[in-house]
Amino acid sequence: MPVVELTRQVTFASGHRYWRSDLTPAENEALFGPIASPYNHGHNYTLEATFAGEISPADGMVINIKTLDDMIRRQVTDEFNGKSINDEVAHFASASPSLENLLHYISRKLDPPAEARLTSLLLREMPDLWGAWRADQPTMISLTRSYEFAASHRLHIAALSDAENQELFGKCNNRNGHGHNYILEVTVTGEPDATTGWICDLLALDEVVNARVVDRYDHKSLNEDIPEFAGLNPTSEVVAQVIFDRLRGQTPAKLAEVRLWETARSAFTVRDS
C-alpha cells in the first residue's frame, strides 16, 4: 500500500522570556543579548504537524481528523495556549523556551495512534521566522528567517541579437529593466545549544544576510550596480545561486537552503548538496 502524508495546522498563543533566574542581569544579557528580559513577550504560534501512514480500507483515512485534533489539543495546545511557557510548562522551568527547544519538546509529546507516525513539524513563531523538525534527523533543527529587498534587473544575453533577446525574454528584456519586491528565505540547520536553546544567534544571522545580500542589493539594479552579476544574466535562478554562494560559510549555523521569491507565484530554491 502507498503511504500518504497528512498535515494538520493548529494555533496557540503563549508568552515566554529569555531570562534565567539563577543568573545576574549582566550574565543574562551576555547570554541572550538584546532580547534578554525578565518580562514575558508573546507570540501567536502556528504549528504544522505531518503524519504518514496507509489508507485504512475501513474508513478511507490515514487517521481520523477528529482523533488527530483531540490528540494535538490534549498533548500540545492545552499545555501551551494562553500560558507563560517559562512558568506554566514544567519542562521549561529549566530549559530555554526557544523555537528549537519547543520543536524538540512537541516532537516528544505527540504520540499518534499506531496507524500513523509523526514525520515532521513546522512551528512558526513570527511571519518572518519559523523552525522545522524531521523524524529522520531528530536531533537537528532547521531555522528559516525571511527578508525582503527591492531590486531591478534586465534579462539579456550579450551574445544574442536584440531580436533574439526579445524573442527569448519578452517584456523581461525591457531596455530599462523592471523591478521586484524579492522575498528571501534563508534556512540554517544545527543542534540547539544546551544553554540558550538556539542553533545560532538570530541577530548574528541577520547581520550576515543584511550585509552580504539585503543591504547590498536593496534598491539597486542587479545588472548595473552589483559586481557579482557582471557577465551574468540575472535570472532569479542565477540570483538565488549567487546569494547562496555569498552566504555559504558565512552564516553562524550551517547554511541549508536559500529560497528566493520573485513574485507570489514563483520561487527558486538552492540547497546544500
Secondary structure, DSSP 8 states (H G I E B T S, - for coil): --EEEEEEEEEEEEEE-B--TTS-HHHHHHHHGGGB-SS-EEEEEEEEEEEEEE--TTTS-SS-HHHHHHHHIIIIIHHHTTEEHHHHSGGGGSS---HHHHHHHHHHH----TT-EEEEEEEEEETTEEEEEETTEEEEEEEEEEEEEEEEE----TTS-HHHHHHHHGGGG-TT-EEEEEEEEEEEEE---TTT--SS-HHHHHHHHIIIIIHHHTTEEHHHH-GGGTTS---HHHHHHHHHHHHTTTSSSEEEEEEEEEETTEEEEEE--
